[in-house]
Amino acid sequence: MPAPSSSSPTSSPAAATDAVPAPVPSTAQGSASGSGSASGSASGSGLGPVALVISAGISVQFGAALAVMIMPRAGAAGVVTLRLAAAAVVLLLLCRPKVRGHSRSDWGTVLAFGAAMAGMNGLFYQAIDRIPLGPAVTLEVLGPLALSVIVSRRLVNLLWAGLALGGVILLSGHGGGGLGFGSLDPLGAAYALGAGAMWAAYIVFSARTGRRFPQADGLALAMAVAAVISLPLGIAEAGSDLLVPSTLALGLGVAVLSSVLPYTLEMLALRRMPAPTFAILMSLEPAIAATAGFLVLNQAMSALDALAIALVIAASMGAVRSQIRKKAA
């Protein structure tokens, strides 16, 4: 699952679609003006930016693993509320966005971006409350992958769609027990797919928000909208448990790992590598999620589980690379 983004859709296979990155920073994959091109092309081959992106992905997925650990305290909706509220407070304090001088259309875009962010996070956390982290992220990434295929309208992308479908067939058809793909809770899988659909919407409105608002102002405002949307659900599920100091502290930890730290690392990375390269690296998120699930939550994988993840990752990378070649042609 992506960390929040203010402008750039590069956290997904749709990164190279016509939902192009706007020249502002993003929380998941932020870029300073021009950072994904000039300076990126000059130094994108170094290991430093790659290490930053991988570190950001690790932070996001281990933040999700931490969220799973505190769900018994606050529930999935409560954890979402804690994460979004904490991230909104941090971003509002850092960005201090201007609320005047924006048109109704600007505010409509921010509201849509915030709603997509709330839906994506809410559905994803409901998913990982029911199914292992690796399969959840694997299913979720199908949303932006589908967006990439639809927008590109290229025959070759049908190949990548078929490859991803193969991964899903393995996921649904593997009959292993325990935490294997074949034992996925149907409702949890549906939540993950829904989160993927919201991720696709998130990409579109992220780019639009980045074009309309300076710096990361749009992100901060959208995060506040997402927090407000999630607040009633969190209160309904967790009530006063949200105010327990230890739960608040853990919620802040989830916000830092899943939002604030990835924003910083990826913003630095995008200043030194092209956005398409960044997008390809972000396609590794299902594998990182599976690793985090194994190390933190003891969610084991079989060889077929790993193959299913590998197929979806290959499809994501292939979709991005085909778009890069299309733009270069």
C-alpha positions, 0 to 999 in steps of 0.5 A: 500500500502506498504512503500518501502522495500529493502529486506523483502517481509513481507509487504504482504501475500507473506511474507512467500513464498520462496521470503524470507527476506534477512538479511538487513533493509527495508523501509517498513519492514526492518530487521537487520541481524537476526532480524526476527528470534532470537531476534524476537522469544524471544520477539515477544509476547510483545505488544511493537513490535505490537504497532510499526507495527500498528503505521507504518501501520497507518503512511503509510495509513494516508500518502496515505490519505494526498496524496489524499488531495494534488492531486488537486494541483499536480495530482496523477502523481505529488504526486507520483513524489514528494513522490518518489523523496523526499524519494530517497533524504532522503535515499541516504543521509542516506545510501550513497550507493556505486555505484562501485563494482556491477555486471550487474546482480546486477544493473539489479535487482535494475533497476527491483526493481525500475521499480516495485516500480514506477509502484506500486506507480503510479498505486496505486495513480491513483487508490486512485484518483478515488476510496476510500482508503479502497477499493483501498488497499483491491484490491491491496493486492490481488496481493501479496495474489495471489503470495502467493497462486501460490508459495505455491502450497498448496490446502489449499491456494485455500480456502484463494483465494476463501475467497478473491474472496468472498470479491471481489464479494462483492466489485463489486456486492454491489449496494450501492451509494456514496462511497460504493464498488458498486459504484467503478469507473472501471478504478480506480479498474483496477488501484488498481488491477494493483498496486497489480500485481506490488506489487507482482513483488516488493516483488520478486525484493525486496528480490533479491535486499536485497540479492545482496546489503548490508544494505539498499543500494539497496533500496536507489538506487532503490528508485532513479530509481523509482523517475527518472522513475516517474519524466517525468510523474509528470512534464507532469501532474503538471509542475511548480506546483511541485515547489510551496513551500506548495506543496513541503512541503506536498509532503515531508510530504507524503514521511515521513509518507509513507516511512521514518517513517514506515521504522524506526518503522518497522525496530525496530519491526522486531528486536523484532518479527518474520517476519511471525508475522509481515506479519500477522499484515501487512495484516490489512492494508486494515482495516487501510486504510479504517479507514484513508479514513473515518477519513481524507477523510470522505469516509464512509463504509457500513456493506457490505464494512466492510465485504468485507475488513474482508474477504480479511484480513482473506484470507491474514492472512490465507495464511501467517499462512499456509505458516508458518505451511508448513515451520515448518513441 
